[in-house]
Amino acid sequence: MFDRFEVALYNAEVRRLVYEGSHHRDLKDSWSSTHFVEIRATSALEARRKIEQRYPRDRGFVIEAVNQA
């Protein structure tokens, strides 16, 4: 059975660049703020894994929270 989860995440690279007055070459400045992504998964751990595949840490994405919706 799948549940809905809300994942809060931002991009650390974009956040740093915007703070310095610059811009990321691929991502919008809005990624400096927290985005909320809804995902269906069997657990919070699975939701985190799915989001990490879509928004990888090595590209600067940081997960702030995973909450059941």
N, C-alpha and C positions, 0 to 999 in steps of 0.2 A: 504494500500500500504506500502510495506517495503522499507526502505532505508538502505544503507550500512553505518556503523559507524566504526571508528577506535578508539579503547580504548587503552590508554597507562597505563601500570601498572607495579609494581614491588612488591617484597616481603620484607617487613621491617625486618623480622626476619633473612632472608638470608643476607640482606645487613649488618645488625649489626654483624652477625657471621663472614662474610667475612672480614669486617673491623677489627675484633678482631683476625683474622688469623685462624678461625675455619671453619667448614662446617656444613650445615644443614643435618640432618639425612635422610630426604626424598626428598629434592629439590636440584636441581643443583645450583652451584654457580652463574650461569648466571642470576638467578632470582634476584640477587643484582642490576642488571641493568634493565632499562626499556624495557619491552616487548610490542609489538604492536599486538593487537588481533582484527581481523575484525569480525563484527557481523551484522546480519540483524535485524532491529527493526523498529517500527513505529515512534519512537522518541528517542532523546538522553536519556531521563529518562528511557524508556523501555530498551535501550541498557545497561545502567548502572545497572539496576536491573538484567538483564540476566547475565551480567558479575559477579556481586556480588554473584549470585547463584553458578556459576562455580568456582569463585576465592573468597572465603569468607574472610571478614575482620578479623574474629576471627582466621584465619590461617595465618594472617600477610600480606595479600595482600592489596596494596594501589593503588587506581585509581588516576592517575595524570591528565588525560584528557579524554574527550569523544568528538570526532569530526566527523562530517559527512564526509564520504569518497567520 
